[in-house]
């Protein structure tokens, strides 16, 4: 499930808050750098991966 685009400051710091849907089987979040917003699948380089369980 694609998230939303967000920006970081000049030091690379940013904050994004997302409420995980109840009953969803989401166990990992991946942040990538994409050329444009609204893509269904990531194509850009991996920035961060977080395990949610």
mmCIF entry with sequence, helices, sheets and N, C-alpha, C, O atoms, coordinates in Angstrom:
data_MODEL
# 
_entry.id   MODEL 
# 
_entity.id                         1 
_entity.type                       polymer 
_entity.pdbx_number_of_molecules   1 
# 
_entity_poly.entity_id                      1 
_entity_poly.type                           'polypeptide(L)' 
_entity_poly.nstd_linkage                   no 
_entity_poly.nstd_monomer                   no 
_entity_poly.pdbx_seq_one_letter_code       
;(UNK)(UNK)(UNK)(UNK)(UNK)(UNK)(UNK)(UNK)(UNK)(UNK)(UNK)(UNK)(UNK)(UNK)(UNK)(UNK)
(UNK)(UNK)(UNK)(UNK)(UNK)(UNK)(UNK)(UNK)(UNK)(UNK)(UNK)(UNK)(UNK)(UNK)(UNK)(UNK)
(UNK)(UNK)(UNK)(UNK)(UNK)(UNK)(UNK)(UNK)(UNK)(UNK)(UNK)(UNK)(UNK)(UNK)(UNK)(UNK)
(UNK)(UNK)(UNK)(UNK)(UNK)
;
_entity_poly.pdbx_seq_one_letter_code_can   XXXXXXXXXXXXXXXXXXXXXXXXXXXXXXXXXXXXXXXXXXXXXXXXXXXXX 
_entity_poly.pdbx_strand_id                 A 
# 
loop_
_entity_poly_seq.entity_id 
_entity_poly_seq.num 
_entity_poly_seq.mon_id 
_entity_poly_seq.hetero 
1 1  UNK n 
1 2  UNK n 
1 3  UNK n 
1 4  UNK n 
1 5  UNK n 
1 6  UNK n 
1 7  UNK n 
1 8  UNK n 
1 9  UNK n 
1 10 UNK n 
1 11 UNK n 
1 12 UNK n 
1 13 UNK n 
1 14 UNK n 
1 15 UNK n 
1 16 UNK n 
1 17 UNK n 
1 18 UNK n 
1 19 UNK n 
1 20 UNK n 
1 21 UNK n 
1 22 UNK n 
1 23 UNK n 
1 24 UNK n 
1 25 UNK n 
1 26 UNK n 
1 27 UNK n 
1 28 UNK n 
1 29 UNK n 
1 30 UNK n 
1 31 UNK n 
1 32 UNK n 
1 33 UNK n 
1 34 UNK n 
1 35 UNK n 
1 36 UNK n 
1 37 UNK n 
1 38 UNK n 
1 39 UNK n 
1 40 UNK n 
1 41 UNK n 
1 42 UNK n 
1 43 UNK n 
1 44 UNK n 
1 45 UNK n 
1 46 UNK n 
1 47 UNK n 
1 48 UNK n 
1 49 UNK n 
1 50 UNK n 
1 51 UNK n 
1 52 UNK n 
1 53 UNK n 
# 
_struct_asym.id          A 
_struct_asym.entity_id   1 
# 
_struct_sheet.id               AA1 
_struct_sheet.type             ? 
_struct_sheet.number_strands   2 
_struct_sheet.details          ? 
# 
_struct_sheet_order.sheet_id     AA1 
_struct_sheet_order.range_id_1   1 
_struct_sheet_order.range_id_2   2 
_struct_sheet_order.offset       ? 
_struct_sheet_order.sense        anti-parallel 
# 
loop_
_struct_sheet_range.sheet_id 
_struct_sheet_range.id 
_struct_sheet_range.beg_label_comp_id 
_struct_sheet_range.beg_label_asym_id 
_struct_sheet_range.beg_label_seq_id 
_struct_sheet_range.pdbx_beg_PDB_ins_code 
_struct_sheet_range.end_label_comp_id 
_struct_sheet_range.end_label_asym_id 
_struct_sheet_range.end_label_seq_id 
_struct_sheet_range.pdbx_end_PDB_ins_code 
_struct_sheet_range.beg_auth_comp_id 
_struct_sheet_range.beg_auth_asym_id 
_struct_sheet_range.beg_auth_seq_id 
_struct_sheet_range.end_auth_comp_id 
_struct_sheet_range.end_auth_asym_id 
_struct_sheet_range.end_auth_seq_id 
AA1 1 UNK A 28 ? UNK A 32 ? UNK A 28 UNK A 32 
AA1 2 UNK A 46 ? UNK A 51 ? UNK A 46 UNK A 51 
# 
loop_
_atom_site.group_PDB 
_atom_site.id 
_atom_site.type_symbol 
_atom_site.label_atom_id 
_atom_site.label_alt_id 
_atom_site.label_comp_id 
_atom_site.label_asym_id 
_atom_site.label_entity_id 
_atom_site.label_seq_id 
_atom_site.pdbx_PDB_ins_code 
_atom_site.Cartn_x 
_atom_site.Cartn_y 
_atom_site.Cartn_z 
_atom_site.occupancy 
_atom_site.B_iso_or_equiv 
_atom_site.pdbx_formal_charge 
_atom_site.auth_seq_id 
_atom_site.auth_comp_id 
_atom_site.auth_asym_id 
_atom_site.auth_atom_id 
_atom_site.pdbx_PDB_model_num 
ATOM 1   N N  . UNK A 1 1  ? 0.849  -1.166 0.000  1.00 0.00 ? 1  UNK A N  1 
ATOM 2   C CA . UNK A 1 1  ? 0.000  0.000  0.000  1.00 0.00 ? 1  UNK A CA 1 
ATOM 3   C C  . UNK A 1 1  ? 0.896  1.231  0.000  1.00 0.00 ? 1  UNK A C  1 
ATOM 4   O O  . UNK A 1 1  ? 1.735  1.397  0.886  1.00 0.00 ? 1  UNK A O  1 
ATOM 5   N N  . UNK A 1 2  ? 0.721  2.066  -0.968 1.00 0.00 ? 2  UNK A N  1 
ATOM 6   C CA . UNK A 1 2  ? 1.536  3.275  -1.056 1.00 0.00 ? 2  UNK A CA 1 
ATOM 7   C C  . UNK A 1 2  ? 1.106  4.266  0.022  1.00 0.00 ? 2  UNK A C  1 
ATOM 8   O O  . UNK A 1 2  ? -0.074 4.373  0.356  1.00 0.00 ? 2  UNK A O  1 
ATOM 9   N N  . UNK A 1 3  ? 2.077  4.979  0.551  1.00 0.00 ? 3  UNK A N  1 
ATOM 10  C CA . UNK A 1 3  ? 1.793  6.004  1.545  1.00 0.00 ? 3  UNK A CA 1 
ATOM 11  C C  . UNK A 1 3  ? 1.652  7.351  0.866  1.00 0.00 ? 3  UNK A C  1 
ATOM 12  O O  . UNK A 1 3  ? 1.087  7.463  -0.222 1.00 0.00 ? 3  UNK A O  1 
ATOM 13  N N  . UNK A 1 4  ? 2.166  8.353  1.515  1.00 0.00 ? 4  UNK A N  1 
ATOM 14  C CA . UNK A 1 4  ? 2.106  9.697  0.963  1.00 0.00 ? 4  UNK A CA 1 
ATOM 15  C C  . UNK A 1 4  ? 3.511  10.262 0.829  1.00 0.00 ? 4  UNK A C  1 
ATOM 16  O O  . UNK A 1 4  ? 4.460  9.752  1.424  1.00 0.00 ? 4  UNK A O  1 
ATOM 17  N N  . UNK A 1 5  ? 3.629  11.302 0.055  1.00 0.00 ? 5  UNK A N  1 
ATOM 18  C CA . UNK A 1 5  ? 4.913  11.980 -0.085 1.00 0.00 ? 5  UNK A CA 1 
ATOM 19  C C  . UNK A 1 5  ? 5.131  12.901 1.108  1.00 0.00 ? 5  UNK A C  1 
ATOM 20  O O  . UNK A 1 5  ? 4.179  13.479 1.632  1.00 0.00 ? 5  UNK A O  1 
ATOM 21  N N  . UNK A 1 6  ? 6.359  13.033 1.528  1.00 0.00 ? 6  UNK A N  1 
ATOM 22  C CA . UNK A 1 6  ? 6.695  13.982 2.577  1.00 0.00 ? 6  UNK A CA 1 
ATOM 23  C C  . UNK A 1 6  ? 8.078  14.542 2.297  1.00 0.00 ? 6  UNK A C  1 
ATOM 24  O O  . UNK A 1 6  ? 8.857  13.952 1.549  1.00 0.00 ? 6  UNK A O  1 
ATOM 25  N N  . UNK A 1 7  ? 8.368  15.651 2.885  1.00 0.00 ? 7  UNK A N  1 
ATOM 26  C CA . UNK A 1 7  ? 9.656  16.316 2.671  1.00 0.00 ? 7  UNK A CA 1 
ATOM 27  C C  . UNK A 1 7  ? 10.450 16.344 3.974  1.00 0.00 ? 7  UNK A C  1 
ATOM 28  O O  . UNK A 1 7  ? 9.893  16.272 5.069  1.00 0.00 ? 7  UNK A O  1 
ATOM 29  N N  . UNK A 1 8  ? 11.742 16.449 3.821  1.00 0.00 ? 8  UNK A N  1 
ATOM 30  C CA . UNK A 1 8  ? 12.622 16.570 4.975  1.00 0.00 ? 8  UNK A CA 1 
ATOM 31  C C  . UNK A 1 8  ? 13.284 17.942 4.945  1.00 0.00 ? 8  UNK A C  1 
ATOM 32  O O  . UNK A 1 8  ? 13.280 18.621 3.918  1.00 0.00 ? 8  UNK A O  1 
ATOM 33  N N  . UNK A 1 9  ? 13.857 18.348 6.088  1.00 0.00 ? 9  UNK A N  1 
ATOM 34  C CA . UNK A 1 9  ? 14.532 19.642 6.135  1.00 0.00 ? 9  UNK A CA 1 
ATOM 35  C C  . UNK A 1 9  ? 15.942 19.527 5.556  1.00 0.00 ? 9  UNK A C  1 
ATOM 36  O O  . UNK A 1 9  ? 16.336 18.469 5.064  1.00 0.00 ? 9  UNK A O  1 
ATOM 37  N N  . UNK A 1 10 ? 16.690 20.617 5.620  1.00 0.00 ? 10 UNK A N  1 
ATOM 38  C CA . UNK A 1 10 ? 18.027 20.647 5.020  1.00 0.00 ? 10 UNK A CA 1 
ATOM 39  C C  . UNK A 1 10 ? 19.004 19.667 5.668  1.00 0.00 ? 10 UNK A C  1 
ATOM 40  O O  . UNK A 1 10 ? 20.040 19.348 5.085  1.00 0.00 ? 10 UNK A O  1 
ATOM 41  N N  . UNK A 1 11 ? 18.679 19.188 6.869  1.00 0.00 ? 11 UNK A N  1 
ATOM 42  C CA . UNK A 1 11 ? 19.525 18.203 7.549  1.00 0.00 ? 11 UNK A CA 1 
ATOM 43  C C  . UNK A 1 11 ? 19.046 16.776 7.312  1.00 0.00 ? 11 UNK A C  1 
ATOM 44  O O  . UNK A 1 11 ? 19.645 15.825 7.814  1.00 0.00 ? 11 UNK A O  1 
ATOM 45  N N  . UNK A 1 12 ? 17.963 16.625 6.547  1.00 0.00 ? 12 UNK A N  1 
ATOM 46  C CA . UNK A 1 12 ? 17.433 15.295 6.258  1.00 0.00 ? 12 UNK A CA 1 
ATOM 47  C C  . UNK A 1 12 ? 16.451 14.786 7.288  1.00 0.00 ? 12 UNK A C  1 
ATOM 48  O O  . UNK A 1 12 ? 16.056 13.621 7.233  1.00 0.00 ? 12 UNK A O  1 
ATOM 49  N N  . UNK A 1 13 ? 16.044 15.625 8.228  1.00 0.00 ? 13 UNK A N  1 
ATOM 50  C CA . UNK A 1 13 ? 15.104 15.209 9.268  1.00 0.00 ? 13 UNK A CA 1 
ATOM 51  C C  . UNK A 1 13 ? 13.671 15.471 8.814  1.00 0.00 ? 13 UNK A C  1 
ATOM 52  O O  . UNK A 1 13 ? 13.385 16.497 8.196  1.00 0.00 ? 13 UNK A O  1 
ATOM 53  N N  . UNK A 1 14 ? 12.783 14.547 9.120  1.00 0.00 ? 14 UNK A N  1 
ATOM 54  C CA . UNK A 1 14 ? 11.381 14.713 8.791  1.00 0.00 ? 14 UNK A CA 1 
ATOM 55  C C  . UNK A 1 14 ? 10.524 13.888 9.724  1.00 0.00 ? 14 UNK A C  1 
ATOM 56  O O  . UNK A 1 14 ? 11.033 13.044 10.462 1.00 0.00 ? 14 UNK A O  1 
ATOM 57  N N  . UNK A 1 15 ? 9.240  14.126 9.695  1.00 0.00 ? 15 UNK A N  1 
ATOM 58  C CA . UNK A 1 15 ? 8.305  13.394 10.540 1.00 0.00 ? 15 UNK A CA 1 
ATOM 59  C C  . UNK A 1 15 ? 7.079  13.050 9.715  1.00 0.00 ? 15 UNK A C  1 
ATOM 60  O O  . UNK A 1 15 ? 6.511  13.903 9.032  1.00 0.00 ? 15 UNK A O  1 
ATOM 61  N N  . UNK A 1 16 ? 6.684  11.805 9.786  1.00 0.00 ? 16 UNK A N  1 
ATOM 62  C CA . UNK A 1 16 ? 5.492  11.355 9.078  1.00 0.00 ? 16 UNK A CA 1 
ATOM 63  C C  . UNK A 1 16 ? 4.717  10.465 10.038 1.00 0.00 ? 16 UNK A C  1 
ATOM 64  O O  . UNK A 1 16 ? 5.258  9.485  10.549 1.00 0.00 ? 16 UNK A O  1 
ATOM 65  N N  . UNK A 1 17 ? 3.463  10.795 10.286 1.00 0.00 ? 17 UNK A N  1 
ATOM 66  C CA . UNK A 1 17 ? 2.627  10.027 11.207 1.00 0.00 ? 17 UNK A CA 1 
ATOM 67  C C  . UNK A 1 17 ? 1.577  9.305  10.390 1.00 0.00 ? 17 UNK A C  1 
ATOM 68  O O  . UNK A 1 17 ? 0.901  9.907  9.556  1.00 0.00 ? 17 UNK A O  1 
ATOM 69  N N  . UNK A 1 18 ? 1.442  8.006  10.634 1.00 0.00 ? 18 UNK A N  1 
ATOM 70  C CA . UNK A 1 18 ? 0.518  7.175  9.872  1.00 0.00 ? 18 UNK A CA 1 
ATOM 71  C C  . UNK A 1 18 ? -0.139 6.197  10.830 1.00 0.00 ? 18 UNK A C  1 
ATOM 72  O O  . UNK A 1 18 ? 0.552  5.477  11.552 1.00 0.00 ? 18 UNK A O  1 
ATOM 73  N N  . UNK A 1 19 ? -1.462 6.163  10.844 1.00 0.00 ? 19 UNK A N  1 
ATOM 74  C CA . UNK A 1 19 ? -2.177 5.206  11.675 1.00 0.00 ? 19 UNK A CA 1 
ATOM 75  C C  . UNK A 1 19 ? -2.357 3.923  10.874 1.00 0.00 ? 19 UNK A C  1 
ATOM 76  O O  . UNK A 1 19 ? -3.014 3.907  9.833  1.00 0.00 ? 19 UNK A O  1 
ATOM 77  N N  . UNK A 1 20 ? -1.763 2.859  11.378 1.00 0.00 ? 20 UNK A N  1 
ATOM 78  C CA . UNK A 1 20 ? -1.858 1.566  10.695 1.00 0.00 ? 20 UNK A CA 1 
ATOM 79  C C  . UNK A 1 20 ? -3.300 1.091  10.745 1.00 0.00 ? 20 UNK A C  1 
ATOM 80  O O  . UNK A 1 20 ? -3.893 1.064  11.823 1.00 0.00 ? 20 UNK A O  1 
ATOM 81  N N  . UNK A 1 21 ? -3.890 0.710  9.598  1.00 0.00 ? 21 UNK A N  1 
ATOM 82  C CA . UNK A 1 21 ? -5.289 0.257  9.586  1.00 0.00 ? 21 UNK A CA 1 
ATOM 83  C C  . UNK A 1 21 ? -5.486 -0.966 10.479 1.00 0.00 ? 21 UNK A C  1 
ATOM 84  O O  . UNK A 1 21 ? -4.681 -1.897 10.456 1.00 0.00 ? 21 UNK A O  1 
ATOM 85  N N  . UNK A 1 22 ? -6.562 -0.957 11.265 1.00 0.00 ? 22 UNK A N  1 
ATOM 86  C CA . UNK A 1 22 ? -6.868 -2.093 12.130 1.00 0.00 ? 22 UNK A CA 1 
ATOM 87  C C  . UNK A 1 22 ? -7.207 -3.301 11.280 1.00 0.00 ? 22 UNK A C  1 
ATOM 88  O O  . UNK A 1 22 ? -7.863 -3.182 10.245 1.00 0.00 ? 22 UNK A O  1 
ATOM 89  N N  . UNK A 1 23 ? -6.761 -4.456 11.719 1.00 0.00 ? 23 UNK A N  1 
ATOM 90  C CA . UNK A 1 23 ? -7.042 -5.694 11.010 1.00 0.00 ? 23 UNK A CA 1 
ATOM 91  C C  . UNK A 1 23 ? -6.149 -5.910 9.805  1.00 0.00 ? 23 UNK A C  1 
ATOM 92  O O  . UNK A 1 23 ? -6.194 -6.969 9.179  1.00 0.00 ? 23 UNK A O  1 
ATOM 93  N N  . UNK A 1 24 ? -5.343 -4.919 9.476  1.00 0.00 ? 24 UNK A N  1 
ATOM 94  C CA . UNK A 1 24 ? -4.430 -5.068 8.339  1.00 0.00 ? 24 UNK A CA 1 
ATOM 95  C C  . UNK A 1 24 ? -3.229 -5.895 8.729  1.00 0.00 ? 24 UNK A C  1 
ATOM 96  O O  . UNK A 1 24 ? -2.840 -5.929 9.897  1.00 0.00 ? 24 UNK A O  1 
ATOM 97  N N  . UNK A 1 25 ? -2.653 -6.548 7.776  1.00 0.00 ? 25 UNK A N  1 
ATOM 98  C CA . UNK A 1 25 ? -1.496 -7.401 8.033  1.00 0.00 ? 25 UNK A CA 1 
ATOM 99  C C  . UNK A 1 25 ? -0.223 -6.673 7.616  1.00 0.00 ? 25 UNK A C  1 
ATOM 100 O O  . UNK A 1 25 ? 0.558  -7.183 6.812  1.00 0.00 ? 25 UNK A O  1 
ATOM 101 N N  . UNK A 1 26 ? -0.019 -5.482 8.167  1.00 0.00 ? 26 UNK A N  1 
ATOM 102 C CA . UNK A 1 26 ? 1.166  -4.695 7.848  1.00 0.00 ? 26 UNK A CA 1 
ATOM 103 C C  . UNK A 1 26 ? 2.240  -4.989 8.877  1.00 0.00 ? 26 UNK A C  1 
ATOM 104 O O  . UNK A 1 26 ? 2.044  -4.736 10.065 1.00 0.00 ? 26 UNK A O  1 
ATOM 105 N N  . UNK A 1 27 ? 3.366  -5.516 8.440  1.00 0.00 ? 27 UNK A N  1 
ATOM 106 C CA . UNK A 1 27 ? 4.432  -5.814 9.377  1.00 0.00 ? 27 UNK A CA 1 
ATOM 107 C C  . UNK A 1 27 ? 5.740  -5.111 9.035  1.00 0.00 ? 27 UNK A C  1 
ATOM 108 O O  . UNK A 1 27 ? 6.742  -5.272 9.731  1.00 0.00 ? 27 UNK A O  1 
ATOM 109 N N  . UNK A 1 28 ? 5.724  -4.326 7.951  1.00 0.00 ? 28 UNK A N  1 
ATOM 110 C CA . UNK A 1 28 ? 6.935  -3.635 7.555  1.00 0.00 ? 28 UNK A CA 1 
ATOM 111 C C  . UNK A 1 28 ? 6.590  -2.339 6.818  1.00 0.00 ? 28 UNK A C  1 
ATOM 112 O O  . UNK A 1 28 ? 5.611  -2.278 6.073  1.00 0.00 ? 28 UNK A O  1 
ATOM 113 N N  . UNK A 1 29 ? 7.400  -1.314 7.034  1.00 0.00 ? 29 UNK A N  1 
ATOM 114 C CA . UNK A 1 29 ? 7.253  -0.062 6.308  1.00 0.00 ? 29 UNK A CA 1 
ATOM 115 C C  . UNK A 1 29 ? 8.564  0.198  5.590  1.00 0.00 ? 29 UNK A C  1 
ATOM 116 O O  . UNK A 1 29 ? 9.640  0.037  6.167  1.00 0.00 ? 29 UNK A O  1 
ATOM 117 N N  . UNK A 1 30 ? 8.473  0.598  4.342  1.00 0.00 ? 30 UNK A N  1 
ATOM 118 C CA . UNK A 1 30 ? 9.657  0.890  3.536  1.00 0.00 ? 30 UNK A CA 1 
ATOM 119 C C  . UNK A 1 30 ? 9.550  2.328  3.039  1.00 0.00 ? 30 UNK A C  1 
ATOM 120 O O  . UNK A 1 30 ? 8.519  2.727  2.498  1.00 0.00 ? 30 UNK A O  1 
ATOM 121 N N  . UNK A 1 31 ? 10.606 3.095  3.222  1.00 0.00 ? 31 UNK A N  1 
ATOM 122 C CA . UNK A 1 31 ? 10.659 4.459  2.707  1.00 0.00 ? 31 UNK A CA 1 
ATOM 123 C C  . UNK A 1 31 ? 11.662 4.480  1.566  1.00 0.00 ? 31 UNK A C  1 
ATOM 124 O O  . UNK A 1 31 ? 12.800 4.034  1.714  1.00 0.00 ? 31 UNK A O  1 
ATOM 125 N N  . UNK A 1 32 ? 11.229 5.000  0.434  1.00 0.00 ? 32 UNK A N  1 
ATOM 126 C CA . UNK A 1 32 ? 12.080 5.092  -0.749 1.00 0.00 ? 32 UNK A CA 1 
ATOM 127 C C  . UNK A 1 32 ? 12.076 6.521  -1.272 1.00 0.00 ? 32 UNK A C  1 
ATOM 128 O O  . UNK A 1 32 ? 11.213 7.319  -0.907 1.00 0.00 ? 32 UNK A O  1 
ATOM 129 N N  . UNK A 1 33 ? 13.019 6.834  -2.107 1.00 0.00 ? 33 UNK A N  1 
ATOM 130 C CA . UNK A 1 33 ? 13.054 8.139  -2.777 1.00 0.00 ? 33 UNK A CA 1 
ATOM 131 C C  . UNK A 1 33 ? 12.528 7.938  -4.193 1.00 0.00 ? 33 UNK A C  1 
ATOM 132 O O  . UNK A 1 33 ? 13.120 7.220  -4.998 1.00 0.00 ? 33 UNK A O  1 
ATOM 133 N N  . UNK A 1 34 ? 11.423 8.579  -4.471 1.00 0.00 ? 34 UNK A N  1 
ATOM 134 C CA . UNK A 1 34 ? 10.772 8.410  -5.775 1.00 0.00 ? 34 UNK A CA 1 
ATOM 135 C C  . UNK A 1 34 ? 10.815 9.699  -6.583 1.00 0.00 ? 34 UNK A C  1 
ATOM 136 O O  . UNK A 1 34 ? 10.945 10.793 -6.033 1.00 0.00 ? 34 UNK A O  1 
ATOM 137 N N  . UNK A 1 35 ? 10.705 9.549  -7.884 1.00 0.00 ? 35 UNK A N  1 
ATOM 138 C CA . UNK A 1 35 ? 10.755 10.704 -8.781 1.00 0.00 ? 35 UNK A CA 1 
ATOM 139 C C  . UNK A 1 35 ? 9.447  11.490 -8.777 1.00 0.00 ? 35 UNK A C  1 
ATOM 140 O O  . UNK A 1 35 ? 9.419  12.665 -9.143 1.00 0.00 ? 35 UNK A O  1 
ATOM 141 N N  . UNK A 1 36 ? 8.355  10.829 -8.356 1.00 0.00 ? 36 UNK A N  1 
ATOM 142 C CA . UNK A 1 36 ? 7.063  11.512 -8.301 1.00 0.00 ? 36 UNK A CA 1 
ATOM 143 C C  . UNK A 1 36 ? 6.162  10.793 -7.300 1.00 0.00 ? 36 UNK A C  1 
ATOM 144 O O  . UNK A 1 36 ? 6.385  9.624  -6.985 1.00 0.00 ? 36 UNK A O  1 
ATOM 145 N N  . UNK A 1 37 ? 5.154  11.487 -6.807 1.00 0.00 ? 37 UNK A N  1 
ATOM 146 C CA . UNK A 1 37 ? 4.201  10.912 -5.852 1.00 0.00 ? 37 UNK A CA 1 
ATOM 147 C C  . UNK A 1 37 ? 3.139  10.106 -6.594 1.00 0.00 ? 37 UNK A C  1 
ATOM 148 O O  . UNK A 1 37 ? 2.955  10.263 -7.801 1.00 0.00 ? 37 UNK A O  1 
ATOM 149 N N  . UNK A 1 38 ? 2.442  9.240  -5.855 1.00 0.00 ? 38 UNK A N  1 
ATOM 150 C CA . UNK A 1 38 ? 1.302  8.519  -6.395 1.00 0.00 ? 38 UNK A CA 1 
ATOM 151 C C  . UNK A 1 38 ? 1.612  7.198  -7.066 1.00 0.00 ? 38 UNK A C  1 
ATOM 152 O O  . UNK A 1 38 ? 0.734  6.630  -7.715 1.00 0.00 ? 38 UNK A O  1 
ATOM 153 N N  . UNK A 1 39 ? 2.818  6.690  -6.938 1.00 0.00 ? 39 UNK A N  1 
ATOM 154 C CA . UNK A 1 39 ? 3.161  5.404  -7.547 1.00 0.00 ? 39 UNK A CA 1 
ATOM 155 C C  . UNK A 1 39 ? 2.586  4.260  -6.718 1.00 0.00 ? 39 UNK A C  1 
ATOM 156 O O  . UNK A 1 39 ? 2.502  4.362  -5.494 1.00 0.00 ? 39 UNK A O  1 
ATOM 157 N N  . UNK A 1 40 ? 2.190  3.173  -7.378 1.00 0.00 ? 40 UNK A N  1 
ATOM 158 C CA . UNK A 1 40 ? 1.666  2.000  -6.672 1.00 0.00 ? 40 UNK A CA 1 
ATOM 159 C C  . UNK A 1 40 ? 2.772  1.107  -6.125 1.00 0.00 ? 40 UNK A C  1 
ATOM 160 O O  . UNK A 1 40 ? 2.582  0.428  -5.116 1.00 0.00 ? 40 UNK A O  1 
ATOM 161 N N  . UNK A 1 41 ? 3.915  1.106  -6.779 1.00 0.00 ? 41 UNK A N  1 
ATOM 162 C CA . UNK A 1 41 ? 5.053  0.299  -6.338 1.00 0.00 ? 41 UNK A CA 1 
ATOM 163 C C  . UNK A 1 41 ? 6.293  1.176  -6.337 1.00 0.00 ? 41 UNK A C  1 
ATOM 164 O O  . UNK A 1 41 ? 6.428  2.081  -7.161 1.00 0.00 ? 41 UNK A O  1 
ATOM 165 N N  . UNK A 1 42 ? 7.190  0.903  -5.411 1.00 0.00 ? 42 UNK A N  1 
ATOM 166 C CA . UNK A 1 42 ? 8.400  1.729  -5.362 1.00 0.00 ? 42 UNK A CA 1 
ATOM 167 C C  . UNK A 1 42 ? 9.349  1.347  -6.487 1.00 0.00 ? 42 UNK A C  1 
ATOM 168 O O  . UNK A 1 42 ? 9.460  0.180  -6.864 1.00 0.00 ? 42 UNK A O  1 
ATOM 169 N N  . UNK A 1 43 ? 10.023 2.350  -7.007 1.00 0.00 ? 43 UNK A N  1 
ATOM 170 C CA . UNK A 1 43 ? 11.019 2.145  -8.050 1.00 0.00 ? 43 UNK A CA 1 
ATOM 171 C C  . UNK A 1 43 ? 12.336 2.801  -7.680 1.00 0.00 ? 43 UNK A C  1 
ATOM 172 O O  . UNK A 1 43 ? 13.381 2.471  -8.241 1.00 0.00 ? 43 UNK A O  1 
ATOM 173 N N  . UNK A 1 44 ? 12.287 3.729  -6.737 1.00 0.00 ? 44 UNK A N  1 
ATOM 174 C CA . UNK A 1 44 ? 13.474 4.475  -6.338 1.00 0.00 ? 44 UNK A CA 1 
ATOM 175 C C  . UNK A 1 44 ? 14.294 3.746  -5.299 1.00 0.00 ? 44 UNK A C  1 
ATOM 176 O O  . UNK A 1 44 ? 13.917 2.667  -4.842 1.00 0.00 ? 44 UNK A O  1 
ATOM 177 N N  . UNK A 1 45 ? 15.429 4.341  -4.921 1.00 0.00 ? 45 UNK A N  1 
ATOM 178 C CA . UNK A 1 45 ? 16.324 3.705  -3.953 1.00 0.00 ? 45 UNK A CA 1 
ATOM 179 C C  . UNK A 1 45 ? 15.709 3.629  -2.551 1.00 0.00 ? 45 UNK A C  1 
ATOM 180 O O  . UNK A 1 45 ? 14.953 4.508  -2.139 1.00 0.00 ? 45 UNK A O  1 
ATOM 181 N N  . UNK A 1 46 ? 16.048 2.570  -1.841 1.00 0.00 ? 46 UNK A N  1 
ATOM 182 C CA . UNK A 1 46 ? 15.588 2.333  -0.477 1.00 0.00 ? 46 UNK A CA 1 
ATOM 183 C C  . UNK A 1 46 ? 16.292 3.291  0.478  1.00 0.00 ? 46 UNK A C  1 
ATOM 184 O O  . UNK A 1 46 ? 17.517 3.405  0.457  1.00 0.00 ? 46 UNK A O  1 
ATOM 185 N N  . UNK A 1 47 ? 15.512 3.982  1.318  1.00 0.00 ? 47 UNK A N  1 
ATOM 186 C CA . UNK A 1 47 ? 16.071 4.899  2.305  1.00 0.00 ? 47 UNK A CA 1 
ATOM 187 C C  . UNK A 1 47 ? 16.033 4.278  3.700  1.00 0.00 ? 47 UNK A C  1 
ATOM 188 O O  . UNK A 1 47 ? 17.015 4.352  4.439  1.00 0.00 ? 47 UNK A O  1 
ATOM 189 N N  . UNK A 1 48 ? 14.886 3.656  4.069  1.00 0.00 ? 48 UNK A N  1 
ATOM 190 C CA . UNK A 1 48 ? 14.710 3.118  5.413  1.00 0.00 ? 48 UNK A CA 1 
ATOM 191 C C  . UNK A 1 48 ? 13.704 1.996  5.396  1.00 0.00 ? 48 UNK A C  1 
ATOM 192 O O  . UNK A 1 48 ? 12.704 2.074  4.682  1.00 0.00 ? 48 UNK A O  1 
ATOM 193 N N  . UNK A 1 49 ? 13.944 0.961  6.160  1.00 0.00 ? 49 UNK A N  1 
ATOM 194 C CA . UNK A 1 49 ? 12.992 -0.127 6.366  1.00 0.00 ? 49 UNK A CA 1 
ATOM 195 C C  . UNK A 1 49 ? 12.756 -0.262 7.863  1.00 0.00 ? 49 UNK A C  1 
ATOM 196 O O  . UNK A 1 49 ? 13.708 -0.269 8.644  1.00 0.00 ? 49 UNK A O  1 
ATOM 197 N N  . UNK A 1 50 ? 11.482 -0.368 8.271  1.00 0.00 ? 50 UNK A N  1 
ATOM 198 C CA . UNK A 1 50 ? 11.150 -0.528 9.683  1.00 0.00 ? 50 UNK A CA 1 
ATOM 199 C C  . UNK A 1 50 ? 10.223 -1.716 9.860  1.00 0.00 ? 50 UNK A C  1 
ATOM 200 O O  . UNK A 1 50 ? 9.199  -1.806 9.182  1.00 0.00 ? 50 UNK A O  1 
ATOM 201 N N  . UNK A 1 51 ? 10.563 -2.628 10.758 1.00 0.00 ? 51 UNK A N  1 
ATOM 202 C CA . UNK A 1 51 ? 9.686  -3.744 11.095 1.00 0.00 ? 51 UNK A CA 1 
ATOM 203 C C  . UNK A 1 51 ? 8.695  -3.257 12.141 1.00 0.00 ? 51 UNK A C  1 
ATOM 204 O O  . UNK A 1 51 ? 9.094  -2.642 13.131 1.00 0.00 ? 51 UNK A O  1 
ATOM 205 N N  . UNK A 1 52 ? 7.420  -3.521 11.938 1.00 0.00 ? 52 UNK A N  1 
ATOM 206 C CA . UNK A 1 52 ? 6.361  -3.008 12.805 1.00 0.00 ? 52 UNK A CA 1 
ATOM 207 C C  . UNK A 1 52 ? 5.909  -4.023 13.845 1.00 0.00 ? 52 UNK A C  1 
ATOM 208 O O  . UNK A 1 52 ? 5.048  -3.703 14.664 1.00 0.00 ? 52 UNK A O  1 
ATOM 209 N N  . UNK A 1 53 ? 6.437  -5.186 13.842 1.00 0.00 ? 53 UNK A N  1 
ATOM 210 C CA . UNK A 1 53 ? 6.054  -6.203 14.835 1.00 0.00 ? 53 UNK A CA 1 
ATOM 211 C C  . UNK A 1 53 ? 7.225  -6.656 15.621 1.00 0.00 ? 53 UNK A C  1 
ATOM 212 O O  . UNK A 1 53 ? 7.086  -7.508 16.500 1.00 0.00 ? 53 UNK A O  1 
# 
